[in-house]
Amino acid sequence: VKERCFSKTQAGRFEIFSGIKEMVTFSYHNLAENAYPSLLTDTNAMDLVLCRNVLMYFTREQQEKVVRKLFHCLVDGGWLIVSPSELSQKLFSQFEPIEFQGATFYRKTLRKVRENERAIPVPGHAAVREVAQPADADRQLPEAAFPAAPPVPVSSPKEAGGIEPCSSYDEARELYASGCYEEAEKRLEEFLSDGRAHAEAMALLSRVYANQGKLDDALACVRNAITSDKLNPFYYYLLATIQQERGELEDAIRSVKRALYLDRDFVLAYFTLGNLSRRQGRLREAERNFENASTLLARCRHEAVIEQSEGLTAGRLLDVIRSTRLKERAA
């Protein structure tokens, strides 16, 4: 390991290679308040989560919320590792405990996922368990802060583009919100199997794929959504986030600029463009985009939830932007 990853310094210590350092990204994340999993915060499709000596400081209710979110962040087969003092058969019941040389690790397995899915309420059925929602989920930013998205037509299945009540699409939205991505994927593929061009369903399927790490499928799906609805800025934003995760930064910049062309007040697009510019060393451009996002966010209540952000509030995003800008100025 030393030979592959480290170089010896004159002081006799070992320093990790710069190429490995460049693969690491540091950022702040509030387990109690932030929205995750999310493409926006790069907390989706994780293989391994190390969360040690943190949960012990939360109330039992908060522990359950955090563990449920971490479960959703992991891909099938992903691992959660906590400290020995935090092991709990009840708290981590949705995981499969694996004993390894005197230690217990928790693994997200398909068998456990299916057990959880059977407990998820779907439209038209009695709810078996409560799915936690953000406390301010009903509070939204003013219209200028996010792109308009057409409402899902559910009034009559006979209407053009209408969706039958309690359809597989409705079930998929419930399952996605609960983090059951495999089952949501099945419902959406079933819904789209007749070749219908339903942009919202394809965009949701793209997000389902992305949260499972299936970026090629996610990319193809969001492009189909754009083909069906070329004027929806959110679809271009979603395309940009997937391209960014694939390392296609120039393509991501072009996509997010298209989103801003369609909606000049799209706060998430400015934030994403700022991050993309920063990664490419275009610091002035990054600062300009962060400033645009901050100006829009300053008009909103701090507790307001940004639409399409997976529950991120205006105040929290403003804090993230301030922290990023201060770090860049210090550098």
N, C-alpha and C positions, 0 to 999 in steps of 0.2 A: 504493500500500500504506500509506503514511504517513497519508493522508487517511482511509482506510477503517478503520484499526486503531489509530492512535496520536493522542494529543493532545500539543501542545508545552508544555513546562513553562517557568516563568519563567527557569530557568537555561539555556534554549536546548536542552535535551535532549528526548527523546521518550518518553512513557510509554504503554504499551499500555492500551487501554480495559479498565475493570473487568469488563465483560460477557464479555470474552475470558478474563480471568484466572479468572473463576468456572467456566469450562469445563475448567480444568486440575486434575488430581488428582496429587499427589505421594505416592509410597509407596516403601518399600524392597523389593527383591526380590533373592534370592540365586540367580544363574544356575547355580551349581554344585550347590546343594542343594535349592532349592524345586521344588515340583511345578508344571508348566505344560505345555501350556495348561490353564486351569481357570477356570470361572465364579467360583470363590471368590476368586481373586486378580485377576480382571478381565484375564486374559491370553489370552483366546480371541477368535477372529474379528478379528484385527488386520489393518489395511490396510498399515501401514508399521512396520517395526522398524529403529531406528538403533542399531547395536551397534558402536561404533568404539573401537579401542584397548583392547579388553577381552580378546578371544580370544587375543591374543599372550601373555598371562600364564598361560594354561592349558596343561596337557599335551595331547598330540595326542589321547589317548583322551577327555579331558574336552571338548576342542574339538568332537569329533564328536558327543558327547552333546548339547551345548548347541545346535549347529547343527541337529541333528535335531529338538529341541524347538521351536526358533524356527520351523522349517519348518512344524510342526504348528500353531503359534499363528496363522499367517497364513491369510487367506481365499484362495481361488483368485484369482490375479492380484495378490496382495499382494507387497510389496517388502521385501527385506532389504538394508541398506546398511552396509558395513563400511569401515574405513579402507584406503587403497591398500596399506599394508604387510601387510594381512591377506588380500588376494585370493588365492584358491587354487582352481584348477579341480577338484582332487581333493576338497578339503574341502567344497565347495559343489556337488558333482556333482548333487544332487537338484534344484537350482535351474537356471533358464535364465539364463545371463549376458546382460545387455543393455548394449551400449556406448552411452554418451551423452556427447558432447562431451568425449572424452578420459578419461571415468570409466567404471567397470564397476559396474553394479547387478545384484543377483540377484532374479529374479522367480519366484514359485511359479506354475507354469502347469499346466493340466489334463493336458497331454501328459506332463510330468514326473511328475505325481502318479500317472498310470496306469502309468508305467514302475516307479515305486516299489512300487505295489500288487502288481505281478507278482512281487515279491521277498518278499512277506509270507507267512509260513507260515500255513496254515489247518488246522483239525482234520482228521486223517486223512491228511495229506500230509506229506512230508518237509520239514523246515525248510530254507529256502535261505539265510537270514541270521538272525543273532541279534538279537533285540529287547531293548534294554537295560532292565533293571528296577531299581528302587531297591534299594540294598544290604540294607535292612531291610524289604523288602516283605512278608516272612513274619511280621513282628512287628506285632501289632495291639494297639490299646488295649483295656483291660478293657471288658466288656460295657456298663457304665454310661455309657461315653463316647460311644456312637453308637447310632442306632436299629437295632433288629433288622430284618432284611430276610429274607423267606422264601427258602429255597434254591431254585435252579432245578431242577425235576424232570427228570432225564435217564435215569432207570432204565429206563423202558419207554415207547415212543411210544403204547402203547395206554391208558396211565393218563390219567385226566382232567386236562387241562391239560399233559400231558407233552410233551416236546420230543424229536424224533428225534435220536439222536447224530449229530454232524457236520452239523447242520442249518445253514441260512443264518443262524440266530440265533447259533449258536456261532461261525461265521465272522465275523459282524458284531462280536462282542465282541473277537475277535482283531484285527480291522481297526481298531476304535475305540482299543484299547490302543496300536496302532502309529501312530495319528494319520491313518489313511487314511479320512477322514470320508465322502468321496463314495461310495466303494465300500461302506463300512459302511451308509450310507443305503440303497443299492440292496438289500443283503442283508436289511435289516430291513423295508423296504417289501415285499419278496418274501415274507418270513415272515408278515407281517400282512395279506397281500393277500386271504386267504380270510375276513377279517372276524373272526378269533379275538380274544378279549379277553384279551390277555396283558400284564399290567401292567408287568412288568420290561422286556419288549421295547419297549413304548411309552415307558417312562421313558428307556431307552437311546437310542431314536430322538430323543427330545426333546433329550438332551445332544448328539447328533450334529448336529442342526439348530442348536442354540445355538452350538456351536463353529465353525459356518460363517456365523454372523451371521443365520440365518433365524429371527428371534425370534418372528414370528407363528406359524410352523409349530411351533416348539418349545413355545410356549404351548398351542396346541391339543392337542399330543401329550401333554404332562404332565397336562392336564386329563382326557384320556381314561384315562390311567393311574390317576388318582385315582378316577374313576368305577368302574374295575374293582377297586380296592383302597383303600377309603376310610380304612383304619386304618393305613396305612404312613406314618410321619412324614417319611421321606425325600422322598416325592413332594411333600408340601407345602413342604418346604425347597427342593426343586428349583424348584417354582413360584415361590417367593419370590425366588430368585436371578434368574430370568428376568424377573419383574416389576420387580425393582430395575434390571436392565440396560435395560429399556424406560422407566425413569423413573417408574414407577407405585409410588411409595414407600408410600403408604397401603395399597394392595393387598398389597404385599410384606410389610408389617408384620403385616397380618391373617393372611397365609398362614404366616409363620414362627411366629406365636403358636399357630396350629393345630398345627404340628409339635411345639411345646413342650407343648401340652396332651396330646398323645399320648405324648410321651416327655420327662419333666422333666429328664433327664440328657443331652439332645442338645447337645453342646458346640458344634458348628458353628452351630446355630440361635441360641444365646446370642451367639456372636460376630457373626453377621449382624445380629441384632436390635440389638446395640450399635452397629454401624456405621450402620444405618438411623436409629436415634435420634440419633446424632451429626450426621448430615447434616441432620436437621430441627431441630437446636439443642436437643434434649432431653438435655442433658448429664448430669443426674442419672440419668435412665433408662439412658443409655448406660453410665455408670460401673457401675450395678448389674448390667447384663448382662455387661459385661466381667469383673466380679468373679466372677459365677457361672461363666463359662467358665474363668477362671483357677483357681478352686477345683477344678473337675473335672480340668483338665489337670495340676494339681499332684499328683494321685494316680497319675499315669501315668509310665512311663519316658520320658525325653526323646526317645529314638530310636524310640518306638512310632509306627506310621503310623496316622493317623486314617482310618477307613473312609469311603469316598465323598468323600474330599478330594483325589483325584487324586495321592496320595502325600505329602501334607503331614504332617510329624511333629508330635507333641505339643510338643516343645521349641521348634520353629520357630514354631508358632502362639502359644505363650506369649510368645516374644520379640516377635512382632508386636503382641500386645495390650499388653505393657509399653511398647513404643515409642509406641503410639497414646495410651495413658493419660498418659504423661509429656509428650507434645506438647500434649495438651489442658490439662493442669495449668499448663504454661508459658505457654499463651495466656491 
